[in-house]
Amino acid sequence: MKGKGIGFMLKSCLKKVNYILTILIYTSIFLFIVHCLYVILNYKTYIMYSAPWYTSIFIYAITTFIFLCIAFTFKLVIRKHIY
């Protein structure tokens, strides 16, 4: 059982976490694009609000950007420990 120590198990676990982070990154980008398309296609429903129709796009953009910064930081740390 050579090579099956703690280091091997840790690298295997980190690879799984890296894969899950990749899925979350792509999912958040996809959800942002879908939300933007939804707001753009239904902008007439936002006419009654006092805020501009694109305000929710800005809010989603800021939260998506913050999440992506955090996720990419974790991916860089994980990649440093894997390789």
MOGIMO-V250310 format. One record per residue. N is the residue number from 1. RES is the residue in one small letter. PHI is phi in radians with two decimals (999 if undefined). OMEGA is omega in whole degrees, 0 to 359 (NA if undefined). D_FIRST is the distance of its C-alpha to the first C-alpha in whole Angstrom. Layout:
<<N;RES;PHI;OMEGA;D_FIRST> <N;RES;PHI;OMEGA;D_FIRST>>
//
This chain:
<<1;m;999;179;0> <2;k;-1.28;180;4> <3;g;1.53;181;6> <4;k;-1.87;182;6> <5;g;-1.49;181;8> <6;i;-1.09;180;12> <7;g;-1.08;179;13> <8;f;-1.15;180;11> <9;m;-1.16;179;13> <10;l;-1.15;178;16> <11;k;-1.12;178;16> <12;s;-1.11;179;16> <13;c;-1.16;179;18> <14;l;-1.16;177;21> <15;k;-1.15;177;21> <16;k;-1.15;178;22> <17;v;-1.11;177;24> <18;n;-1.07;179;25> <19;y;-1.14;179;26> <20;i;-1.14;176;28> <21;l;-1.09;178;30> <22;t;-1.08;178;31> <23;i;-1.09;179;32> <24;l;-1.13;179;34> <25;i;-1.13;180;36> <26;y;-1.13;179;37> <27;t;-1.14;180;38> <28;s;-1.16;177;40> <29;i;-1.13;179;42> <30;f;-1.09;180;42> <31;l;-1.14;177;44> <32;f;-1.11;180;46> <33;i;-1.13;179;47> <34;v;-1.11;178;48> <35;h;-1.10;178;50> <36;c;-1.07;179;52> <37;l;-1.10;179;53> <38;y;-1.10;181;54> <39;v;-1.18;181;56> <40;i;-1.15;181;58> <41;l;-1.28;181;59> <42;n;-2.04;184;60> <43;y;-1.18;180;62> <44;k;-1.16;179;65> <45;t;-1.28;181;64> <46;y;-1.57;183;63> <47;i;-1.13;183;67> <48;m;-1.28;182;68> <49;y;-1.38;180;65> <50;s;-1.36;179;67> <51;a;-1.43;177;64> <52;p;-1.09;185;63> <53;w;-1.16;183;61> <54;y;-1.66;180;58> <55;t;-1.10;180;58> <56;s;-1.15;176;55> <57;i;-1.15;178;53> <58;f;-1.09;180;53> <59;i;-1.11;178;52> <60;y;-1.12;180;49> <61;a;-1.13;180;49> <62;i;-1.14;181;48> <63;t;-1.16;177;46> <64;t;-1.14;178;44> <65;f;-1.09;179;44> <66;i;-1.11;179;43> <67;f;-1.09;181;40> <68;l;-1.15;177;39> <69;c;-1.09;179;39> <70;i;-1.14;182;37> <71;a;-1.14;179;34> <72;f;-1.16;176;34> <73;t;-1.11;177;34> <74;f;-1.09;179;31> <75;k;-1.11;178;29> <76;l;-1.14;178;30> <77;v;-1.13;180;28> <78;i;-1.13;181;25> <79;r;-1.08;178;25> <80;k;-1.13;182;26> <81;h;-1.44;180;22> <82;i;-1.32;187;20> <83;y;-1.78;NA;22>>
//
